[in-house]
Amino acid sequence: MKREKVSLIECREYDYKFVKKSIVESFNNLGGIEKYINKGDKVLLKLNLLMKKKPEEAATTHPIFTKALAEVLIEYGAEVIIGDSPGGPFNERMLKGVYRVCGIDEIAMETGAVLNFNTNSMEVANPQGKYLKQLTIVEILKEVDKVISVSKLKTHGFAVFTGAVKNMFGIVPGLIKAEYHLTMPEIEEFSDVLVDICLCGKPTLSFMDGIVGMEGHGPSAGEPREIGAILASPSPYHLDVVAASIINLKPIEVPTIKRSIERNLCTGTLEDIEIIGKDINKFVIEDFIIPKTRTLKLTTDGMPKFLKTFIDNMSRPKPIFSYDICIGCRDCEEACPPKTITMKNNKPVVDLEGCIRCFCCQELCPQKAVEIYRPWLVRKMIKF
């Protein structure tokens, strides 16, 4: 298998000059900006703008990182468009709110980059897809020459880790994401869908903001954690292997990486990666908090349905709502793919029998009012 380059630069704070210098160095490590971008190219910076979160919460791509990358590209001669399809409805009002709270609208004004407000979608063929031979993506992709994925290094309650590959899920518009969750509720299949989408999006380069990442209950309810790294690569699959290794997570334990290995996109080890820059051992964080997503199958197909349902509901993880901090915004109800969350007395209630355990409710809760509960016996059996 061909060895892929991954640039690894040390950067400990969001100091604009230092971040910009590090991004220039990242391009140089990968062979120069001219190897990937032509002067005059329209380049989409596909950020991770999950929801309305302030930069210091470490849930979204930091605006200083975005500004530095945009300016490097603009100074080279490219036209930069900044965008994403956050969770929830994909409309101009939602985008304006997300851009504003995440600090991205100011970056656009300062750099001359253009914010994307095209909320149309299009159907495209995806011959490399395993499950998605055709899919719906945002229309802005046909208006640009190149796509650069700009992800955030975070853990994820459903997918274990969210990096360069999963970041491309944001080319799927708004609530259509929920349809893919509903169609493929198990992480094994859903992670293959994420690889399908990444293959369709074909990012020319993938950058990762790992200056400050998120550990624990990511991608939105975890805690910021200093990592001090900027990563970049032409291969999102190999970049994720390096990023996972930095947070002391075995790459094979990340579903999207495991699927990438099965599809011969990477080996899941550092053997097919040429790391250029700093020694990876300088960055490894041994006590990085990784969410426990493993579940146990305690039922069989031959069981009576009532018994199977009872055992599944007792043994599977489930969302628990903290009503004391819930503000009744209904975001969880709107984001729930199987529509099993209803509001009673302005508080969410979930029908566990229909819950597919995608935990979109936790991911998109602005108040961090959703926790994932796992029964005591299950925690012991999987050595929680």
JOVEN-V247372 format. One record per residue. N is the residue number from 1. PHI is phi in whole degrees, -180 to 180 (999 if undefined). OMEGA is omega in radians with two decimals (NA if undefined). D_FIRST is the distance of its C-alpha to the first C-alpha in Angstrom with 2 decimals. Layout:
n:N phi:PHI omega:OMEGA d_first:D_FIRST
n:N phi:PHI omega:OMEGA d_first:D_FIRST
//
This chain:
n:1 phi:999 omega:-3.14 d_first:0.00
n:2 phi:-62 omega:3.07 d_first:3.81
n:3 phi:-80 omega:3.13 d_first:6.43
n:4 phi:-107 omega:3.12 d_first:9.15
n:5 phi:-87 omega:2.98 d_first:12.79
n:6 phi:-129 omega:3.09 d_first:15.29
n:7 phi:-85 omega:-3.13 d_first:18.88
n:8 phi:-131 omega:-3.06 d_first:21.18
n:9 phi:-118 omega:3.07 d_first:24.88
n:10 phi:-83 omega:3.10 d_first:27.91
n:11 phi:-153 omega:-2.96 d_first:30.57
n:12 phi:-98 omega:-3.13 d_first:33.25
n:13 phi:-152 omega:-3.11 d_first:35.55
n:14 phi:-88 omega:3.00 d_first:36.02
n:15 phi:-88 omega:-2.97 d_first:37.79
n:16 phi:-54 omega:-3.09 d_first:37.31
n:17 phi:-62 omega:-3.11 d_first:37.23
n:18 phi:-72 omega:3.11 d_first:34.76
n:19 phi:-64 omega:-3.14 d_first:32.44
n:20 phi:-64 omega:3.09 d_first:32.57
n:21 phi:-60 omega:-3.13 d_first:31.93
n:22 phi:-67 omega:3.12 d_first:28.87
n:23 phi:-70 omega:3.05 d_first:27.49
n:24 phi:-60 omega:3.12 d_first:28.15
n:25 phi:-64 omega:3.11 d_first:26.33
n:26 phi:-62 omega:3.08 d_first:23.33
n:27 phi:-59 omega:-3.13 d_first:23.24
n:28 phi:-63 omega:3.12 d_first:23.66
n:29 phi:-61 omega:-3.09 d_first:20.80
n:30 phi:-95 omega:3.07 d_first:18.48
n:31 phi:110 omega:3.11 d_first:20.01
n:32 phi:102 omega:-3.11 d_first:23.29
n:33 phi:-61 omega:-3.10 d_first:24.66
n:34 phi:-67 omega:3.11 d_first:25.24
n:35 phi:-71 omega:-3.02 d_first:21.54
n:36 phi:-119 omega:-3.04 d_first:21.53
n:37 phi:-125 omega:3.04 d_first:25.24
n:38 phi:-96 omega:3.05 d_first:27.94
n:39 phi:-61 omega:-3.11 d_first:31.55
n:40 phi:92 omega:3.11 d_first:33.40
n:41 phi:-63 omega:2.92 d_first:30.47
n:42 phi:-88 omega:-3.05 d_first:31.45
n:43 phi:-117 omega:3.05 d_first:29.03
n:44 phi:-91 omega:2.96 d_first:29.16
n:45 phi:-88 omega:-3.09 d_first:28.66
n:46 phi:-88 omega:-3.07 d_first:27.86
n:47 phi:-79 omega:2.93 d_first:29.28
n:48 phi:-103 omega:3.12 d_first:29.61
n:49 phi:-119 omega:-3.03 d_first:33.34
n:50 phi:-51 omega:-3.05 d_first:33.72
n:51 phi:-167 omega:3.13 d_first:37.50
n:52 phi:-73 omega:3.12 d_first:40.48
n:53 phi:-133 omega:3.10 d_first:39.61
n:54 phi:-70 omega:-3.08 d_first:40.76
n:55 phi:-54 omega:-3.08 d_first:38.18
n:56 phi:-69 omega:3.11 d_first:39.31
n:57 phi:-81 omega:3.03 d_first:38.39
n:58 phi:64 omega:3.12 d_first:34.65
n:59 phi:-96 omega:-3.05 d_first:33.89
n:60 phi:-132 omega:3.08 d_first:32.97
n:61 phi:-59 omega:-3.04 d_first:31.30
n:62 phi:-69 omega:-3.12 d_first:33.84
n:63 phi:-63 omega:3.11 d_first:35.99
n:64 phi:-66 omega:3.08 d_first:35.81
n:65 phi:-62 omega:3.14 d_first:31.99
n:66 phi:-63 omega:-3.13 d_first:32.42
n:67 phi:-61 omega:-3.10 d_first:35.17
n:68 phi:-63 omega:-3.13 d_first:33.30
n:69 phi:-66 omega:3.13 d_first:30.22
n:70 phi:-62 omega:-3.11 d_first:32.56
n:71 phi:-67 omega:3.10 d_first:34.66
n:72 phi:-60 omega:-3.13 d_first:31.83
n:73 phi:-69 omega:-3.13 d_first:30.81
n:74 phi:-66 omega:3.12 d_first:34.46
n:75 phi:-65 omega:3.08 d_first:35.36
n:76 phi:-73 omega:3.13 d_first:32.57
n:77 phi:123 omega:3.11 d_first:34.12
n:78 phi:-93 omega:3.02 d_first:32.34
n:79 phi:-101 omega:-3.01 d_first:34.27
n:80 phi:-108 omega:3.02 d_first:33.21
n:81 phi:-117 omega:-3.12 d_first:33.76
n:82 phi:-110 omega:3.14 d_first:33.44
n:83 phi:-170 omega:3.06 d_first:33.17
n:84 phi:-171 omega:2.96 d_first:32.05
n:85 phi:-113 omega:-3.10 d_first:33.37
n:86 phi:-67 omega:3.04 d_first:34.73
n:87 phi:-68 omega:-3.14 d_first:35.78
n:88 phi:93 omega:-3.11 d_first:39.01
n:89 phi:-61 omega:-3.13 d_first:40.65
n:90 phi:-104 omega:3.14 d_first:39.01
n:91 phi:-144 omega:-3.05 d_first:42.01
n:92 phi:-64 omega:-3.14 d_first:43.34
n:93 phi:-62 omega:3.12 d_first:45.50
n:94 phi:-63 omega:-3.13 d_first:42.67
n:95 phi:-62 omega:3.14 d_first:40.44
n:96 phi:-59 omega:3.13 d_first:43.32
n:97 phi:-64 omega:-3.14 d_first:43.86
n:98 phi:-66 omega:3.12 d_first:40.25
n:99 phi:-58 omega:-3.09 d_first:39.93
n:100 phi:-68 omega:-3.07 d_first:43.23
n:101 phi:-67 omega:-3.13 d_first:42.70
n:102 phi:-78 omega:3.10 d_first:39.16
n:103 phi:80 omega:-3.07 d_first:40.54
n:104 phi:-86 omega:-3.14 d_first:38.53
n:105 phi:-63 omega:3.09 d_first:41.57
n:106 phi:-65 omega:3.14 d_first:42.87
n:107 phi:-63 omega:3.14 d_first:39.58
n:108 phi:-62 omega:3.14 d_first:39.74
n:109 phi:-66 omega:-3.10 d_first:43.30
n:110 phi:-73 omega:-3.03 d_first:42.53
n:111 phi:-101 omega:-3.02 d_first:39.60
n:112 phi:90 omega:3.04 d_first:40.53
n:113 phi:-71 omega:-3.10 d_first:37.51
n:114 phi:-107 omega:3.05 d_first:38.31
n:115 phi:-82 omega:3.12 d_first:38.18
n:116 phi:-81 omega:3.02 d_first:37.06
n:117 phi:-124 omega:3.06 d_first:39.87
n:118 phi:-77 omega:-3.09 d_first:38.72
n:119 phi:-104 omega:3.07 d_first:38.71
n:120 phi:-77 omega:3.11 d_first:38.27
n:121 phi:-127 omega:3.13 d_first:35.44
n:122 phi:-148 omega:3.08 d_first:33.88
n:123 phi:-95 omega:3.13 d_first:32.21
n:124 phi:-133 omega:3.04 d_first:28.90
n:125 phi:-78 omega:-3.14 d_first:26.73
n:126 phi:-139 omega:-3.04 d_first:23.25
n:127 phi:-60 omega:3.13 d_first:21.65
n:128 phi:-82 omega:-3.08 d_first:18.27
n:129 phi:-69 omega:3.07 d_first:20.34
n:130 phi:-89 omega:3.11 d_first:20.63
n:131 phi:-104 omega:-3.07 d_first:24.16
n:132 phi:-105 omega:3.07 d_first:25.09
n:133 phi:-78 omega:3.05 d_first:25.07
n:134 phi:-147 omega:-3.14 d_first:27.71
n:135 phi:-149 omega:3.13 d_first:28.63
n:136 phi:-98 omega:3.13 d_first:31.13
n:137 phi:-133 omega:-3.12 d_first:30.12
n:138 phi:-70 omega:-3.04 d_first:32.20
n:139 phi:-68 omega:-3.10 d_first:33.69
n:140 phi:-58 omega:-3.11 d_first:33.05
n:141 phi:-63 omega:3.14 d_first:29.48
n:142 phi:-82 omega:-3.13 d_first:30.97
n:143 phi:-96 omega:-3.10 d_first:33.05
n:144 phi:-116 omega:3.12 d_first:30.32
n:145 phi:-91 omega:-3.08 d_first:27.85
n:146 phi:-139 omega:3.05 d_first:25.20
n:147 phi:-123 omega:3.01 d_first:24.52
n:148 phi:-115 omega:3.10 d_first:23.73
n:149 phi:-79 omega:-3.13 d_first:23.33
n:150 phi:-126 omega:-3.01 d_first:25.49
n:151 phi:-94 omega:3.08 d_first:25.25
n:152 phi:-118 omega:-3.14 d_first:27.15
n:153 phi:-80 omega:-3.06 d_first:25.81
n:154 phi:-145 omega:2.94 d_first:27.75
n:155 phi:-84 omega:-3.08 d_first:27.99
n:156 phi:-149 omega:-3.07 d_first:28.86
n:157 phi:-64 omega:-3.13 d_first:31.31
n:158 phi:-101 omega:-3.05 d_first:29.69
n:159 phi:-102 omega:3.14 d_first:25.96
n:160 phi:74 omega:-3.02 d_first:25.98
n:161 phi:-146 omega:3.08 d_first:24.28
n:162 phi:-121 omega:-3.08 d_first:24.42
n:163 phi:-137 omega:-3.04 d_first:22.09
n:164 phi:-68 omega:-3.11 d_first:20.19
n:165 phi:-68 omega:-3.09 d_first:19.19
n:166 phi:-67 omega:3.12 d_first:22.67
n:167 phi:-58 omega:-3.12 d_first:24.37
n:168 phi:-73 omega:3.04 d_first:23.65
n:169 phi:-59 omega:-3.14 d_first:25.96
n:170 phi:-74 omega:3.00 d_first:28.63
n:171 phi:-85 omega:3.04 d_first:28.19
n:172 phi:-87 omega:-3.02 d_first:29.96
n:173 phi:-72 omega:2.93 d_first:33.67
n:174 phi:38 omega:-3.01 d_first:35.98
n:175 phi:-73 omega:3.06 d_first:37.17
n:176 phi:-65 omega:3.05 d_first:34.79
n:177 phi:-56 omega:-3.13 d_first:32.35
n:178 phi:-63 omega:3.12 d_first:34.87
n:179 phi:-64 omega:3.11 d_first:34.64
n:180 phi:-68 omega:3.07 d_first:30.91
n:181 phi:-61 omega:-3.07 d_first:31.78
n:182 phi:-70 omega:-3.13 d_first:34.58
n:183 phi:-70 omega:-3.12 d_first:32.68
n:184 phi:-124 omega:-3.02 d_first:29.82
n:185 phi:-72 omega:-3.13 d_first:31.69
n:186 phi:-86 omega:-3.05 d_first:29.39
n:187 phi:-63 omega:3.13 d_first:26.56
n:188 phi:-60 omega:3.14 d_first:24.08
n:189 phi:-76 omega:-3.09 d_first:24.71
n:190 phi:-64 omega:3.11 d_first:25.44
n:191 phi:-67 omega:3.02 d_first:22.12
n:192 phi:-67 omega:3.08 d_first:20.51
n:193 phi:-62 omega:3.11 d_first:23.07
n:194 phi:-63 omega:3.08 d_first:22.01
n:195 phi:-66 omega:3.08 d_first:18.41
n:196 phi:-55 omega:-3.09 d_first:20.11
n:197 phi:-67 omega:3.12 d_first:22.24
n:198 phi:-65 omega:3.10 d_first:19.57
n:199 phi:-63 omega:3.12 d_first:17.76
n:200 phi:-70 omega:-3.10 d_first:21.25
n:201 phi:-70 omega:3.08 d_first:22.14
n:202 phi:47 omega:3.10 d_first:19.21
n:203 phi:-63 omega:3.10 d_first:19.95
n:204 phi:-66 omega:3.08 d_first:19.48
n:205 phi:-142 omega:3.03 d_first:19.33
n:206 phi:-126 omega:3.01 d_first:19.82
n:207 phi:-107 omega:3.10 d_first:22.35
n:208 phi:-132 omega:3.05 d_first:23.54
n:209 phi:-83 omega:3.10 d_first:27.08
n:210 phi:-116 omega:3.11 d_first:26.94
n:211 phi:-66 omega:2.94 d_first:30.15
n:212 phi:-129 omega:3.14 d_first:32.03
n:213 phi:-107 omega:3.12 d_first:30.24
n:214 phi:-132 omega:3.07 d_first:31.66
n:215 phi:-117 omega:3.11 d_first:31.78
n:216 phi:80 omega:-2.98 d_first:33.55
n:217 phi:-83 omega:3.06 d_first:34.63
n:218 phi:-72 omega:0.25 d_first:32.32
n:219 phi:-94 omega:-3.10 d_first:31.69
n:220 phi:-133 omega:-3.03 d_first:35.34
n:221 phi:-106 omega:3.12 d_first:37.54
n:222 phi:-85 omega:-3.12 d_first:35.80
n:223 phi:-116 omega:3.08 d_first:36.75
n:224 phi:-61 omega:3.12 d_first:35.53
n:225 phi:-142 omega:3.11 d_first:33.72
n:226 phi:-67 omega:3.10 d_first:33.09
n:227 phi:-117 omega:3.03 d_first:29.48
n:228 phi:79 omega:-3.07 d_first:29.74
n:229 phi:-134 omega:2.93 d_first:26.33
n:230 phi:-118 omega:-3.11 d_first:25.08
n:231 phi:-116 omega:3.09 d_first:21.38
n:232 phi:-154 omega:-3.14 d_first:19.63
n:233 phi:-167 omega:2.98 d_first:16.26
n:234 phi:-73 omega:-3.14 d_first:15.17
n:235 phi:-115 omega:3.09 d_first:13.04
n:236 phi:-63 omega:-3.10 d_first:15.52
n:237 phi:-70 omega:3.13 d_first:13.12
n:238 phi:-73 omega:3.09 d_first:11.90
n:239 phi:-60 omega:3.14 d_first:15.53
n:240 phi:-64 omega:3.10 d_first:16.87
n:241 phi:-62 omega:3.13 d_first:15.00
n:242 phi:-66 omega:-3.12 d_first:16.69
n:243 phi:-62 omega:3.12 d_first:19.93
n:244 phi:-63 omega:3.13 d_first:20.17
n:245 phi:-64 omega:3.14 d_first:19.74
n:246 phi:-64 omega:-3.13 d_first:22.53
n:247 phi:-92 omega:3.04 d_first:24.94
n:248 phi:60 omega:3.10 d_first:24.25
n:249 phi:-109 omega:3.11 d_first:22.78
n:250 phi:-63 omega:-3.08 d_first:20.16
n:251 phi:-53 omega:-3.10 d_first:17.31
n:252 phi:-64 omega:3.14 d_first:17.34
n:253 phi:-84 omega:3.08 d_first:21.00
n:254 phi:-93 omega:-3.04 d_first:20.38
n:255 phi:-54 omega:-3.13 d_first:20.55
n:256 phi:-67 omega:3.09 d_first:18.55
n:257 phi:-70 omega:3.11 d_first:15.62
n:258 phi:-60 omega:3.09 d_first:16.06
n:259 phi:-65 omega:3.12 d_first:16.11
n:260 phi:-65 omega:3.08 d_first:12.95
n:261 phi:-65 omega:-3.13 d_first:11.20
n:262 phi:-60 omega:-3.10 d_first:13.10
n:263 phi:-101 omega:3.06 d_first:12.04
n:264 phi:59 omega:3.08 d_first:8.23
n:265 phi:-92 omega:3.05 d_first:8.69
n:266 phi:-164 omega:3.12 d_first:7.67
n:267 phi:-94 omega:-3.09 d_first:8.03
n:268 phi:80 omega:3.09 d_first:11.55
n:269 phi:-126 omega:3.10 d_first:11.74
n:270 phi:-85 omega:-3.06 d_first:12.06
n:271 phi:-68 omega:3.14 d_first:9.68
n:272 phi:-104 omega:-3.12 d_first:6.84
n:273 phi:-125 omega:3.01 d_first:10.00
n:274 phi:-104 omega:3.13 d_first:12.45
n:275 phi:-84 omega:-3.10 d_first:15.77
n:276 phi:-113 omega:-3.11 d_first:18.41
n:277 phi:125 omega:-3.10 d_first:22.02
n:278 phi:-86 omega:3.05 d_first:23.50
n:279 phi:-69 omega:-3.10 d_first:22.50
n:280 phi:-59 omega:-3.12 d_first:21.34
n:281 phi:-63 omega:3.12 d_first:23.80
n:282 phi:-71 omega:-3.02 d_first:26.57
n:283 phi:-107 omega:-3.01 d_first:26.02
n:284 phi:-60 omega:3.12 d_first:25.47
n:285 phi:-110 omega:-3.02 d_first:28.40
n:286 phi:-72 omega:-3.08 d_first:29.11
n:287 phi:-105 omega:3.09 d_first:31.89
n:288 phi:-62 omega:-3.05 d_first:30.33
n:289 phi:-83 omega:-3.13 d_first:31.91
n:290 phi:-106 omega:3.12 d_first:29.57
n:291 phi:-67 omega:3.12 d_first:31.34
n:292 phi:-89 omega:-3.07 d_first:31.58
n:293 phi:-109 omega:-3.07 d_first:30.55
n:294 phi:-66 omega:3.07 d_first:30.25
n:295 phi:-121 omega:3.13 d_first:32.92
n:296 phi:-112 omega:3.08 d_first:34.47
n:297 phi:-95 omega:-3.07 d_first:35.33
n:298 phi:-105 omega:-3.12 d_first:38.85
n:299 phi:-120 omega:3.08 d_first:40.01
n:300 phi:-126 omega:-3.11 d_first:39.62
n:301 phi:-65 omega:-3.10 d_first:40.08
n:302 phi:-83 omega:-3.12 d_first:43.37
n:303 phi:-69 omega:3.00 d_first:45.06
n:304 phi:-58 omega:-3.04 d_first:47.92
n:305 phi:-59 omega:-3.09 d_first:46.79
n:306 phi:-65 omega:-3.14 d_first:49.15
n:307 phi:-73 omega:3.12 d_first:47.87
n:308 phi:-61 omega:3.13 d_first:44.20
n:309 phi:-63 omega:-3.13 d_first:44.86
n:310 phi:-62 omega:-3.10 d_first:46.84
n:311 phi:-67 omega:3.12 d_first:44.24
n:312 phi:-60 omega:-3.12 d_first:41.37
n:313 phi:-67 omega:-3.14 d_first:43.44
n:314 phi:-81 omega:-3.01 d_first:44.40
n:315 phi:-104 omega:-3.08 d_first:40.95
n:316 phi:-83 omega:3.05 d_first:38.61
n:317 phi:-63 omega:-3.12 d_first:38.24
n:318 phi:-149 omega:3.10 d_first:40.48
n:319 phi:-78 omega:3.07 d_first:41.42
n:320 phi:-120 omega:-3.08 d_first:44.64
n:321 phi:-99 omega:3.08 d_first:46.55
n:322 phi:-90 omega:-3.04 d_first:48.51
n:323 phi:-66 omega:-3.11 d_first:51.58
n:324 phi:-71 omega:3.11 d_first:53.11
n:325 phi:-114 omega:3.08 d_first:50.53
n:326 phi:-67 omega:-3.12 d_first:49.70
n:327 phi:-105 omega:3.10 d_first:51.29
n:328 phi:68 omega:-3.06 d_first:51.25
n:329 phi:-77 omega:3.10 d_first:49.11
n:330 phi:75 omega:3.13 d_first:47.70
n:331 phi:-60 omega:-3.14 d_first:44.12
n:332 phi:-66 omega:3.12 d_first:42.90
n:333 phi:-63 omega:-3.13 d_first:44.93
n:334 phi:-69 omega:-3.06 d_first:43.54
n:335 phi:-85 omega:-3.03 d_first:39.89
n:336 phi:-68 omega:-3.10 d_first:40.06
n:337 phi:-58 omega:-3.12 d_first:38.05
n:338 phi:-85 omega:3.12 d_first:40.23
n:339 phi:58 omega:3.13 d_first:43.37
n:340 phi:-101 omega:3.09 d_first:44.50
n:341 phi:-103 omega:3.07 d_first:45.83
n:342 phi:-126 omega:-3.13 d_first:49.42
n:343 phi:-99 omega:3.06 d_first:51.76
n:344 phi:-127 omega:-3.05 d_first:54.93
n:345 phi:55 omega:3.10 d_first:57.37
n:346 phi:66 omega:3.08 d_first:54.73
n:347 phi:-131 omega:-3.09 d_first:52.27
n:348 phi:-77 omega:3.05 d_first:49.12
n:349 phi:-130 omega:-3.07 d_first:49.26
n:350 phi:-110 omega:3.01 d_first:46.31
n:351 phi:-87 omega:-3.02 d_first:46.59
n:352 phi:-66 omega:-3.13 d_first:44.22
n:353 phi:-65 omega:3.13 d_first:44.32
n:354 phi:-96 omega:-3.10 d_first:42.60
n:355 phi:-66 omega:-3.12 d_first:40.35
n:356 phi:-97 omega:3.08 d_first:36.62
n:357 phi:60 omega:3.04 d_first:35.72
n:358 phi:-85 omega:3.10 d_first:33.55
n:359 phi:60 omega:3.01 d_first:35.66
n:360 phi:-62 omega:3.12 d_first:35.88
n:361 phi:-62 omega:3.10 d_first:39.45
n:362 phi:-70 omega:-3.08 d_first:38.38
n:363 phi:-60 omega:-3.02 d_first:35.71
n:364 phi:-108 omega:3.10 d_first:38.27
n:365 phi:-78 omega:-3.10 d_first:41.40
n:366 phi:-74 omega:-3.07 d_first:42.83
n:367 phi:-106 omega:-3.03 d_first:44.94
n:368 phi:56 omega:-3.07 d_first:42.47
n:369 phi:-96 omega:-3.13 d_first:44.95
n:370 phi:-120 omega:3.06 d_first:42.52
n:371 phi:-115 omega:3.10 d_first:41.26
n:372 phi:-101 omega:-3.11 d_first:39.13
n:373 phi:-98 omega:3.05 d_first:41.20
n:374 phi:-123 omega:-3.08 d_first:39.94
n:375 phi:-56 omega:-3.09 d_first:42.60
n:376 phi:-55 omega:-3.11 d_first:43.53
n:377 phi:-61 omega:3.13 d_first:42.76
n:378 phi:-65 omega:3.13 d_first:39.24
n:379 phi:-60 omega:3.12 d_first:38.62
n:380 phi:-70 omega:-3.08 d_first:39.77
n:381 phi:-69 omega:3.11 d_first:37.79
n:382 phi:-101 omega:3.08 d_first:34.45
n:383 phi:56 omega:3.12 d_first:35.59
n:384 phi:-61 omega:NA d_first:35.92
//
